Amino acid sequence: MKKVFFLLGFVLLLGCQSEEKETPKKPNIVFVFADDLTYTAINALGNNEVQTPNLNRLVKKGTTFTHTYNMGAWNGAVCAASRAMIISGRSVWDVDDFRQGWKENKNFDKTWGKLMEGAGYETYMTGKWHVDAPADSVFQNVVHIRPGMPRDAWSHQGTIPYINKMLKEGKSEEEIRAIGYNRPLNENDTLWTPTNKVFGGFWQDGKHWSEVLKDDALGFIDQTKSSDKPFFMYLAFNAPHDPRQAPQKYLDLYPLENISVPESFLPMYPFKDSIGNGPDLRDEALAPFPRTEYAVKTHIKEYYALITHLDDQIGEILNGLEATGKMDNTYILFTSDHGLAMGRHGLLGKQTQFDHSIRPPFMIVGPDIPANKKVDADIYLQDAMATSLELAGVDKPDYVYFNSVLDLVYGSRTESHYNGIYNGYINFQRMIRKDGFKLMVYPKGNTVLLFDMKNDPEEMNNLSEKQEYQEKIQSLFADLQQLQKELNDPLDLSEIYQKAVTNK
């Protein structure tokens, strides 16, 4: 009888062990976040001028979303709003209650990092933060918390009023250009250079910040080799945000004669002042007004150099992850907090609603993710949070506005989760992108623009004054106002609707 009970117990024990072995482990999730990387800045996605072999690896190994968007911002630091949304899951005008709660030491348990921690993950963060919540209240392991942008010799004073103050004090234009603004005026204007470490910035403390982040990431990855606990990494590069500083060998990759001027280049954007993009906006003050082809090509050269340097660091991180032997249970998500104009439409920054400024790349790689697949359904970059929650087996909380993209990845869904892509920038600009068209509204200038995105992807031909598109304008305007209600947008567009759409 004892033998029978012993055998029965042994069989049950084996069954339990077998059951444990069959229970799949939660996957590791690595989120890689760039800053100011526009969707056209990756070689594998169509830009033959820029060298990005490691971002190309992600494109080829995984699924790319070709139409990814940021939802907007309440100030010129668009990255701050973008990051608050992705950490909280809240939409642009609803994230404020979370931000206030963070300042009062509340709502930390509802952040991305804490949701992953609650699901059994070891969480890690390094790099750019720029979120109101303390990073160590969101992630368990935190190193090298970086500010919104590298603090070089001029950025903490980087405003046009400061430049005007310098002029009144008798400073010369050469001295002003030496701190990084209004440059370059011509081929001889070399007072500020990307490699001069005296300016600080990415060179602060002697080692380029992108390299420091790579070292941080590899250190944590090495620790995971001896742990069975799933990990969630939030790796936030400051690159390729300005000041666009990179080692000389990366600048040498991009002779100026090989850089093309953007198709939508303009010396001056006609609506720049009414949309808050005049010389007083820091991003726009980096290059001279009016824009010149030489200045724009120089800024693009420095942008590409910093991107390729960033790409090399990402490559080392990918190699480190592969060395763990855990890639068969690891997902990598890559995106940026928004795009960047870099000379298109006479603009440099990200404070507009043209695709170059609101549209970043978005790739996901993992053991069962289709390789070299492109999905053109519209998504928000903040969908990365909800996607990671689904991968981790976490039910999406009700307060999370954004959606997982996995159904689009696997093909069980083909249409966007959203009834139009919305963007709102302070009280200067509103936008809806839907059914292949984009409506942009500039309330301060009583201006409405309409673009056919399928036939005019560079957004160069405004259709708003053509009679045959008036019905489309009114339809999109109605959809935009509906999205405003859903998203608690405080800006009333009824007056401009009457003036610019119905001509009353």
N, C-alpha and C positions, 0 to 999 in steps of 0.2 A: 504493500500500500504506500509505504514511504517512497519507494522508487517511482510509483505512478505520479505522486504529488511532485516529486523532484523533477521528473521529466516534463510534467505539465508546466511547472514554473519556469523551467529552462526554455520551453517553447514560447511561453508568453514573453520572456525576457528578450529572446531573439526577435520576436514580433515587434516589440517596442523599439529595439535598436534599428530594425529594418525600417520602421515607420519614421524614426528620427532621420535616417539617412535619406529617405525619400522626400522629406520636407525641404523645399528649396530655400537656400540662404537668400537673405535680402541682398540685392545687388549694390555694389559700390557706385556712387554717383559723384562725378567731378564736373563742376561748373566753371568754365573759363570765360572771363568777362573782359573784353577790351573797352577802351574809352575813345570815342570819336572815330570809330572805324565804319566807314560807309560801305554799302553793299557792293559797290563797284571796285573795291580795293583788294580783291582776291584774284589771283591769276587764274585759278580753275573755274572761276565764275565769269570769265570773259575779258579780264584786263591783262593784255599781253605785255604791258610795260612794267608791272610790279612783280617782284619775285617772292612767292609765298609757298615754298615746297611743302611745308608742314601743315598749313591750313588747307592746301590741296589734298593732303593725306586724309583730312577729315571729310572733305567733299567726296573723295573717291570711296572711302570706307563706309560712309554713312548716308543719311538723308538730309538734303538741304531744302530749307524753306526759302523760296526766292522772293517772297513778298511779306516781309516782317516789318512791323512798325512800332514806334514808340507812341504813347498816347498823348504826350504833351508835357507842359511844365507851368508852374506858377511864377517862375522868375528866369533870368538869363542863364543860370546854372542848370541847364536842362538835365544834366546827369543826376543832380540831387533828387529831382522828382522821379526820374526813371528808376533809381535805386530804391527809393522809398516804396515805390509800387511793387518792385520785384521782391523786396524783403517782406512786405505786408500782404501782398496779394490784392490790395485795394486799388480801385481806379483813381485817376488823377485828382478829382475833386473830392473824393471820399477818403483819401488817405490822411487828411488833416487830423481827424480825431485820433488816429493811431499815433501820429507825430506828437500831438499834445500829450497823449498818454505816456509815450516814451519819456517825455520831459518830466513827467510826474512818477517815473519808475513803474509804469503800468504797461500792459499789452505786450510785454516781452514774450510771454508764452504763446502768442499768436503769430510770431515771426517765423520765417522760413526755417532758420536754424533750429529753433526750439521744437517745431513740428517734426523735423527729422530726428532730433535727439530723442523726442518722445517715442519715436518708432524704433529706437534701439541703435541709432547711429552715433558713431564718434564724429563730431563735427569740427571743422577746421576752416579758418579764414586767414588770408594774408592779402595785403595790397590796399587799393583805394577803397575807402569806406564812404564818406560823404553822406551819411545817414544820421538822423537825429538820435537814434538809439545807440547807446554805447555798444561797440562791437562785441565786447566780452559778456554782454548781457544776452547776446543772440547766439554766439558760437562758444563752444567749450575751449577750443585751442585757438589763440589769436596771436599773431606776430606782425610786426611792421605795419601798423595802421597808418595808411597814407591819407593826406588831405585831398581836397577836390582837384588840385593840380599841383605839380611840383613848384616849390617856392624858390624861384630863382631870384636874381638880383633885382628884378623889377616887378614881379607879379603881385606882391603884396601892396604895391602902390600903383598897380596897372590900370589906370583910368585916364581918360582924356582930361578931366580936371587937373590931375597931377601933372600931365604933360603941359597944360596951359600954365600951371604954376611954375614949372621949370622955365618956360619961355619968358615969363615975367621976371624971373630971377636972372635972366640974361644967359641961360643955357642955349647953346647952339643946336641947330637941327642935327648935327653930327652926334652930339652928346645924347640926344633923345633917341636917335636910331641905335645907338650903342646899347640901349637897354631893351631893345627888341621890338620896338614899335615902328610903324610907318616905313617898313623896309621890305625889300631893297629898292632904292630909288633908281639904281642903274648898276652896271657891271662892276663899278668901282666901289660900291657901297658894301664893305665887308666888316663894318665895325662890330656887328654881332655875328657870331659863327656858332654852328651847332656843336662843335667839338671843344670849344673853350670852356674848361671846367671852372673858371673863375666866376661864371654866371650861376653856378650852383645848379638848381633845377634837378633833372634826372641824375646829375653827377654829385648831388649832395652826399657827403660822407665818403666820397671817393669811388663808389661803385654804382654803376647804372642801376636805377630802380628795377628795371625789368629783369636784370640779372639777379638782383637780390630776391625778387619774388620767386624766380625759378629755383634758386638755392633753397629758399624756405619750403617750397612745394616738394622738392626732392627729399629734403630732410624728413618731412612728415610721411611721404610715400615709403621711405625706407623703414620707418617705424611700423607701418601696416603689414610688413612681410611676416612678422611674428604674431599677428593678431587675427583672430577669427571674427572680430566684430566688424560689421559693415561700416564704411566711412563715407562721409559727405564732405567734399572740399569745395570751398568758394574762393576761387583764385582771380582776383580783380586787378588787372594791370592798369596803370595810368596811361600807358602808351596806347595809341599814338597821339594823345592830347599834346598840345603845345605846352611848353617850349619844345619844339621837335628836334631833340638832341640825340644823336647817335654817333657811334665810333666812325672814324674816317673811312674805314674800309667799306662801310655800308653806303656812305655818300658816294664813294667812287663807283658804285654799281650803277649810278644814275647820272650819266652825263646830261647836261641841260639840253643838248641838241636832240636827245632821244625822248624828251618829255613833250607830249602833245598838249596843246591848249584845249580845254574842254569845249565841246560842241556848243554848249549854251553860254559860253563866256560873254560877259558884258563889262564894259568899263564902269558902269554904274547901274544898280538896280533902281528903276524909277520910283518904286514904292518904299524904298529903304527906310525913310524917316517915319512914315505912318505906321509901319509894322514894328518899329523899335529896333531897326537894324542899321542905324546911322553910325557916325564916327564915335559916339559916346558908348557904344557897345564894345566891350573889351575885345571880343573875338574879331570884330570887323576892323578894329584899329591896328591890327598886326601888319596889314599891308597898306600901301598908299591909296588915297582916293584922288582921281579916278584910278581904277585898277589898270595895270599894264600887263601885257602878256609876259614880260620878263619877270615881274614880281610873282605872278601866279605860278609860272613854271618853277621858280625857285622854291616857293612854298610847297609845291607838289613834290619836288625832288627831296626835300627834307622830310616830308610826310612819308614817302615811299621808303626812305632809308630807315626811318624809325619803325615802320611796319615790318620790314624784312628782319631787322634786329629783334623785334617782338616775335616774329615767326620762328627764329632760331631758338628762342627760349621755350616756346611752346613745343618745339620738336624735342628738346631735352626732357621736358615733362612727359611727353608721350612715350619716349623711350624708357623713362623711369617707371611709368605705369606698366609697360609691357614686361619689364624685368621682374615685376612682382609675381608674375605667373597667375594673376587674377583677372586678366582682361576678358576671360570668358564669362565673367560675372560683373563687368564694370561698364557703366554708361558715361559718355562724355557729352556734355552740352556746351556749345560755344555760341556766343553772340556778343553784341556791343550795346552800350546804353542808348545809342542813337547813331546817326550818320554825321556827315560833315560836307559843306559845300565845296571848299577848296577851289574857288574861282568860278564856279557855275553861277549863272545869273548875276554876276558881279558881287557875289557874296563869299565869305570865308567860313562862317560858323555854322551852328546847328539850330539857330533860333528862327527857322522858317519851316514851312510845311511842304516844300518841295521834297521829292523822294530822296534826293541826295542828303538831306539833313535829318529826315525822320526814319530812314529805312536802313537798318544794319543787316549784316549776314546772320544766318541762324543755321547751325548744323547739329545733328545728333548722331552719335556713333555708339554702337553696342552690339552684343552678341547676336541679337535677332533683328537688328535694324537693317532694312534693305540697303545694299551698297549702291553708291553712285546714283541715287534716286533724287529727282527734283519734284517738289510739291509747290504748286503756284497758288494754293488757297491762301487768302489773307489771314495772317496771325499777328498777335502782339508779341514782342520780345519777352514780355512779362509772363507769357504762357510757360516759360521755362520752369517757373516755380510749381505750377499745377502738374506739369509733366513729371517732374521729379517726385512729387507726392504719389502719383499713380504708380510710378516705378517702384516706390518704396512700400506700396500697399497701404498708403494712408488715405483715408476718406477725405476728400476736399471739404474744408470747412465752409459754412454758408457765407462767411464774410469775404471769401476769396472770389473776386470777380472774374479772373482769367481762367483759361481752360487748358487742359492737357491736349497735346497735339498727337498723342499716340494713335488715335483712331485715324488721323490723316496719314501718319507714317505707314501704318499697316494696310491702309486702303479700305477699311470698313466705312469710312466717310470720305467724301471728296469735296464737299462744300465747306466754306468757312463757318466757324461757330458764330460769327458776328454779322449783324445786319448792317454792314458798312463799317469801315475803319474810321475812327474819330481822332481828331487831334485838336487840342486847345492850347494856345500859348498866351499866358497872362490875359489881358483884355485886348490884345493887339490882333490876334489871328484865330480863326476857326476853320476847320476842314472836315470834309467827309470824302472818303474814297469808296465807291460802290459801282458795281456793274461795269467796270472798265473806265469809269470817268472819275475825275476829281474836281470837287467844288472847293475853292478857297475864298474865305470872306475876311476882308480887312475893315473892321468897323470904324477905325479912326479916319480912314480915307474914303468911306462909303464906296468901297471897291469890291467887286465880285469877279473872280476868275474861274474859268472852266477849261479843263484839259481832257482830251481824249487819250487816256494812258496807253491804250493798245496801239494806236497809230502815231502817238507823239510821246514816247517814253521820256524824252528829255524835257518835256513841259515847256516848249518854246512857242506854241501857237495857242494863244488865248481865244476861246470860242464864245466868250460871254456876250459879245455884241452881235453875234450872228442870229438872225431872227429864227432860223430853224432849230436853234438850241434853247430857246426860251422855255419851252415846256420841260426840258431836261433840267434846266436850272431850278425851276420851281419845284420839281419833284425831289431833287437832291436837297434843296433848301428845307423842304418839309421833313425829309428824313434826318437831316442834321439837327433840326429843332427837336425832333423826337428823341434823338440820342442825347441831346442836351438835358432833357427831362430825366431820362434814365440814369444819367451820370451825375445829376445834381450840379450841372454847370450853371454858375450864377450869372453869366452874361446874357443880357436880353438883346436878341438880334432882330426884333420886330421892326425897329425903325429903319435899319438898313435894308431889310426885306422890302419894306414899302418903297424906299427910295431907289434902290438898285435893281430890284427884280420886277416890281409892278409899275415902276416909274410914276408913282403917285406922290 
